[in-house]
């Protein structure tokens, strides 16, 4: 059977330096900035629709303005990282996030839909590419068995920023009942993140010069065609990408209409709905690091993917069929299942390329994941908005999302079956690293 190993035990188990932890902290700040800038429209869905005098379809177009460009941008960003890397990517992409947030804030102050839409597109140039760059940097700073935990920490910090965004944005909006205040607060945080990006870039250059991190493998091949060669990726990697299409499409579409759904079905105010919508993020804050550690120690990534898909499908069915009520808490069990599903899927997904992809293409691999994820989010989010406008209710919309989650479950079963029949790369990941150095496709 084939195995995928890219590091020696001495590389994967080396002690982590203080600089690595500092890099992790700075990258976590950048992750939070990208998340806040991306998700600020979500907690105030109904307020945006009312203040800008737009339809639900136009509102979902604001969300899609971020995800549609990122069908292509992450692949390009991954290639830029694989060829240039270092601090340039962090500075370039964090600056794009800041510029986009600035335009969004101006548009929010003037209640100008088109300016906000344009700002979302500029924001998209940086947001997902920044996530790809962060994932690539973590790959080179933390090798092999150490990878799952730092990936989990940055993701948890992003989710913490998301939870704060869901709670604080409606509160800030209600201070003056205007979009300007929460959007400018988001801009202030993005400004702080750009400074973090500058520091992280400088530390990375220092770390490479002093042997703490090595990007030499990345620079040995620089043309995009060589990085995109199919031999750099195991076939199961493409099945993993298909699963991410359905999984993230369901997750982000449900979050996009979440405040309106909670307000209409469960009878809460916008502030209470924002708080309740933060429950999945809070669940992820608790469980994401735990499952990151499980990924590092236990492996069996394919099993995690199936469990996550089952939980997501269950939560969508739950939301579709629970009865309407006035300020009751039927929403809580479904929200917990929803958050738990991502707690399992997230660390599993982000750790998987390290065992499925050659080092020369690691940035591009994360770029492909981001691109297909955003393709799914774009298509499913826009379709969700159209269904919501035409049906004038949330039950058909939730049934549609449940069907997409079901497709994700089927994809996870196909992926696991293929993995079992072709070397168990995901099933045996991180559990049986041998003393000799291995590369993708080398015999066991």
C-alpha positions in Angstrom: 0.0 0.0 0.0 1.1 3.6 -0.6 1.7 6.0 2.2 2.2 9.7 2.3 5.0 11.0 4.5 6.9 14.2 3.9 8.9 14.7 7.0 11.3 12.8 9.2 10.5 12.3 12.9 13.3 14.7 13.9 11.6 17.4 11.8 8.0 16.7 13.0 8.9 16.3 16.7 11.4 19.1 17.1 10.8 21.5 20.0 8.8 24.6 19.2 10.7 27.8 19.6 9.3 31.0 21.1 9.3 32.6 17.7 6.9 29.9 16.5 4.5 30.8 19.2 4.8 34.5 18.4 4.2 33.8 14.7 1.1 31.7 15.7 -0.2 34.7 17.8 0.3 37.1 14.9 -1.3 34.8 12.3 -4.3 34.3 14.7 -4.8 38.1 14.7 -4.8 38.1 10.9 -7.3 35.3 10.8 -9.6 37.2 13.1 -9.4 40.3 10.9 -10.2 38.3 7.8 -13.2 36.7 9.5 -14.6 39.9 10.9 -14.4 41.7 7.6 -16.0 38.8 5.8 -18.8 38.1 8.3 -19.9 41.5 9.5 -23.0 41.6 7.2 -24.3 38.3 8.6 -25.5 39.3 12.1 -27.5 42.3 10.8 -29.2 40.7 7.8 -32.6 42.3 8.3 -31.1 45.6 9.2 -29.0 45.7 6.0 -32.0 44.8 3.9 -34.1 47.5 5.5 -31.5 50.3 5.6 -30.3 49.7 2.0 -33.8 49.0 0.7 -32.7 45.8 -1.0 -34.2 42.3 -1.5 -32.9 39.1 0.1 -31.4 38.1 -3.2 -29.4 41.4 -3.3 -28.3 40.7 0.2 -27.0 37.3 -0.7 -25.3 38.9 -3.6 -23.3 40.9 -1.0 -22.2 37.6 0.4 -21.5 36.2 -3.0 -19.4 39.2 -3.9 -16.8 37.9 -1.5 -17.1 34.2 -2.4 -17.4 34.4 -6.3 -14.0 36.1 -6.9 -12.5 33.6 -4.4 -13.3 30.8 -6.7 -10.2 31.9 -8.6 -8.2 34.1 -6.2 -7.1 31.4 -3.7 -5.4 29.3 -6.5 -3.5 32.4 -7.7 -2.7 33.3 -4.1 -1.5 29.7 -3.4 0.8 30.0 -6.4 2.1 33.4 -5.3 2.9 31.8 -1.9 4.6 28.8 -3.4 6.8 31.1 -5.6 7.2 34.2 -3.5 6.1 33.5 0.1 7.8 35.3 3.0 6.3 38.5 4.3 5.1 39.8 0.9 2.0 37.7 0.8 1.0 38.6 4.4 1.5 42.3 3.7 -0.2 42.3 0.3 -3.3 40.3 1.3 -3.8 42.0 4.7 -3.6 45.4 3.0 -6.3 44.3 0.5 -8.6 43.3 3.5 -8.0 46.7 5.0 -8.8 48.5 1.8 -12.0 46.6 1.2 -13.2 47.2 4.8 -12.5 50.9 4.3 -14.8 51.0 1.2 -17.4 48.9 3.0 -17.4 51.4 5.9 -17.8 54.4 3.6 -20.7 52.6 1.8 -22.3 51.8 5.1 -22.0 55.4 6.3 -23.8 56.6 3.1 -26.2 53.6 2.8 -24.7 53.1 -0.6 -25.3 49.5 -1.7 -22.9 49.7 -4.7 -20.0 51.0 -2.7 -20.4 48.2 -0.2 -20.6 45.7 -3.0 -17.4 47.0 -4.5 -15.7 47.0 -1.1 -16.7 43.3 -0.7 -15.0 42.5 -4.0 -11.8 44.2 -3.0 -12.0 42.5 0.4 -12.2 39.2 -1.4 -8.8 39.9 -3.0 -7.3 39.6 0.4 -9.5 37.6 2.7 -9.2 34.0 1.3 -5.7 34.6 0.0 -4.7 35.6 3.5 -6.2 32.4 4.8 -4.2 30.4 2.2 -1.0 32.2 3.2 -1.6 31.6 6.9 -2.2 27.9 6.3 1.0 27.8 4.2 3.0 29.6 6.8 1.8 27.2 9.5 2.8 24.3 7.3 6.4 25.5 7.2 6.6 26.7 10.8 5.0 23.6 12.3 5.8 20.3 10.6 4.0 16.9 10.5 2.5 15.9 13.8 2.6 19.5 15.1 0.4 20.8 12.3 -3.1 20.0 13.5 -2.9 22.0 16.8 -1.7 25.3 15.4 -4.2 25.0 12.5 -6.8 24.5 15.2 -5.6 27.5 17.3 -5.7 29.9 14.3 -9.2 28.6 13.4 -10.4 29.0 17.0 -9.2 32.6 17.0 -11.1 33.2 13.8 -14.1 31.6 15.3 -13.7 33.7 18.5 -13.6 36.8 16.3 -16.7 35.5 14.5 -18.5 34.9 17.8 -17.6 38.4 19.0 -18.8 39.8 15.6 -22.2 38.1 15.9 -22.7 39.4 19.4 -21.2 42.9 19.1 -22.4 43.9 15.6 -26.1 44.1 16.4 -25.3 45.9 19.7 -23.2 48.5 17.9 -25.9 48.8 15.2 -28.5 49.5 17.9 -26.5 52.3 19.4 -27.3 54.6 16.5 -29.4 52.4 14.3 -26.9 52.9 11.5 -24.5 50.6 9.6 -21.6 53.0 10.0 -20.6 52.3 13.6 -20.1 48.5 13.5 -18.4 48.8 10.1 -15.8 51.4 11.2 -15.1 49.4 14.3 -14.3 46.5 12.0 -12.0 48.8 10.0 -10.1 49.7 13.2 -9.5 46.0 13.9 -8.3 45.4 10.4 -5.8 48.3 10.7 -4.3 46.5 13.8 -4.1 43.3 11.8 -2.0 44.9 9.1 0.6 45.8 11.7 0.5 42.2 12.8 1.1 41.1 9.2 4.2 43.4 8.9 5.6 41.9 12.1 4.9 38.3 11.1 6.6 38.9 7.7 9.7 40.3 9.3 9.9 37.5 11.8 9.6 34.9 9.0 12.5 36.4 7.1 14.5 36.4 10.3 13.5 32.8 11.1 14.5 31.6 7.6 17.9 33.3 7.9 18.5 31.6 11.3 17.3 28.2 10.3 14.0 28.1 12.2 12.0 27.7 9.1 12.9 26.6 5.6 11.1 27.7 2.4 13.9 26.4 0.1 11.8 23.5 -1.2 9.1 25.9 -2.2 11.4 28.1 -4.3 13.0 25.2 -6.3 10.1 25.2 -8.7 8.4 28.5 -9.6 6.1 28.0 -12.7 2.4 27.6 -12.1 2.1 24.6 -14.5 4.6 22.5 -12.4 2.8 23.4 -9.2 -0.5 22.4 -10.7 0.7 19.0 -12.0 -1.6 16.2 -11.0 1.3 14.2 -9.7 1.6 16.6 -6.8 -1.9 15.6 -5.5 -3.3 12.2 -4.6 -6.7 11.4 -6.1 -8.4 11.4 -2.7 -7.4 15.0 -2.4 -9.9 15.9 -5.1 -12.6 13.9 -3.4 -11.8 15.9 -0.3 -12.3 19.1 -2.2 -15.7 17.9 -3.5 -16.8 17.3 0.1 -15.7 20.8 1.1 -17.9 22.2 -1.7 -21.0 20.7 -0.1 -19.9 21.2 3.5 -18.9 24.8 3.4 -21.8 25.7 1.0 -24.2 24.5 3.7 -22.4 26.0 6.6 -22.0 29.5 5.2 -25.4 29.7 3.6 -27.0 28.7 6.9 -25.0 31.3 8.7 -25.9 33.9 6.1 -29.6 33.7 6.7 -29.2 32.6 10.3 -30.3 35.8 12.1 -33.4 36.3 10.0 -34.2 32.6 10.5 -33.9 32.8 14.3 -35.9 36.1 14.4 -38.8 34.7 12.3 -39.0 31.1 13.5 -38.1 31.5 17.1 -39.3 35.1 17.7 -36.1 36.8 19.0 -34.8 40.3 18.5 -31.8 41.1 16.3 -29.5 41.3 19.3 -30.7 38.0 20.8 -30.6 36.4 17.3 -27.0 37.5 16.9 -26.1 36.0 20.3 -27.8 32.7 19.5 -26.1 32.6 16.2 -22.8 32.8 18.0 -23.5 29.5 19.8 -22.0 27.4 17.0 -18.9 29.5 17.1 -18.7 29.1 20.9 -19.1 25.3 20.5 -16.3 25.3 18.0 -14.1 27.4 20.4 -14.5 24.6 22.9 -14.2 21.5 20.7 -12.0 22.7 17.8 -8.7 22.5 19.7 -9.7 19.2 21.2 -10.3 17.6 17.8 -7.1 19.3 16.5 -5.2 17.3 19.1 -7.2 14.2 18.3 -6.2 14.6 14.6 -2.5 14.9 15.6 -2.5 11.9 17.9 -5.1 9.5 16.6 -5.3 10.1 12.8 -8.2 8.3 11.1 -9.1 11.4 9.3 -11.6 9.7 7.0 -13.7 8.7 10.0 -13.8 12.3 11.2 -15.1 13.4 7.9 -18.1 11.1 7.9 -19.0 12.0 11.5 -18.8 15.7 10.7 -21.1 15.2 7.6 -23.6 13.2 9.7 -23.8 15.9 12.3 -24.2 18.7 9.7 -27.0 16.9 8.0 -28.7 16.2 11.3 -28.6 19.9 12.3 -30.2 21.0 9.0 -33.0 18.5 9.3 -33.5 19.6 12.9 -33.8 23.3 11.9 -36.3 22.5 9.1 -38.7 20.5 11.3 -38.7 22.0 14.7 -41.9 24.0 15.4 -42.2 27.8 15.3 -42.4 29.4 18.7 -42.1 32.8 20.5 -38.7 33.2 22.1 -38.2 29.6 22.9 -34.9 27.8 22.8 -35.5 25.0 20.3 -32.6 26.5 18.4 -30.0 25.5 20.9 -29.7 21.7 20.2 -29.5 22.3 16.5 -26.9 25.1 16.9 -24.8 22.8 19.1 -24.8 20.0 16.4 -24.1 22.6 13.8 -21.0 23.9 15.7 -19.8 20.4 16.6 -19.9 19.3 12.9 -17.5 22.1 12.0 -15.3 21.4 15.1 -14.6 18.0 13.6 -14.5 18.9 10.0 -12.2 22.0 10.3 -9.0 20.5 11.8 -9.4 17.3 9.7 -9.7 19.3 6.4 -6.8 21.6 7.1 -4.4 18.8 8.3 -5.2 16.5 5.3 -3.1 18.2 2.6 0.1 17.5 4.6 -0.5 13.8 3.9 -2.0 14.1 0.4 0.1 16.8 -1.3 3.8 17.3 -2.1 5.5 20.1 -0.3 6.2 22.0 -3.6 2.4 22.5 -4.0 1.2 22.9 -0.4 0.2 26.6 -0.9 -1.6 25.7 -4.1 -3.4 22.8 -2.4 -4.9 25.2 0.2 -5.7 27.5 -2.6 -7.7 24.8 -4.4 -9.6 24.0 -1.2 -10.4 27.7 -0.8 -11.5 28.1 -4.4 -13.8 25.1 -4.4 -15.2 26.0 -1.0 -16.1 29.5 -2.3 -17.6 28.0 -5.5 -19.9 26.0 -3.3 -20.6 29.0 -1.0 -21.4 31.2 -4.0 -23.7 28.9 -5.8 -25.5 27.6 -2.7 -25.8 31.1 -1.0 -27.3 32.8 -4.1 -29.7 29.8 -4.6 -30.7 30.1 -0.9 -31.5 33.8 -1.4 -33.6 33.1 -4.4 -35.5 30.3 -2.6 -36.1 32.6 0.4 -37.5 35.4 -1.8 -39.8 33.1 -3.8 -41.0 31.0 -0.9 -41.4 33.9 1.6 -40.4 31.5 4.4 -37.5 29.6 5.8 -38.7 26.0 5.8 -38.1 25.4 2.1 -34.8 27.1 2.4 -33.7 24.9 5.3 -34.9 21.8 3.4 -32.7 22.8 0.5 -29.7 23.2 2.8 -30.5 19.8 4.3 -30.4 18.2 0.8 -27.0 19.8 0.2 -25.7 18.5 3.5 -27.0 15.1 2.5 -24.9 15.3 -0.7 -21.9 16.1 1.6 -22.6 13.0 3.6 -22.7 10.9 0.4 -19.4 12.4 -0.7 -17.8 11.6 2.7 -18.8 8.0 2.3 -17.4 7.8 -1.2 -14.2 9.4 -0.1 -13.7 7.0 2.8 -14.4 4.0 0.6 -11.9 5.2 -2.0 -9.3 5.9 0.7 -9.8 2.4 2.2 -9.3 0.8 -1.2 -6.3 2.9 -2.2 -3.8 2.8 0.7 -5.7 4.4 3.6 -3.7 7.6 3.3 -6.2 9.6 5.4 -7.1 6.7 7.7 -3.5 6.0 8.7 -2.4 9.7 8.7 0.0 10.7 11.5 -0.2 7.3 13.2 2.6 5.2 11.6 5.4 7.5 10.6 8.5 5.4 9.8 12.1 6.4 10.4 12.9 6.7 6.8 11.8 9.9 4.9 8.8 9.3 2.7 7.3 11.2 -0.2 3.9 10.9 -1.8 3.6 7.7 -3.8 6.6 6.0 -2.3 5.9 2.3 -1.4 5.5 1.3 2.2 
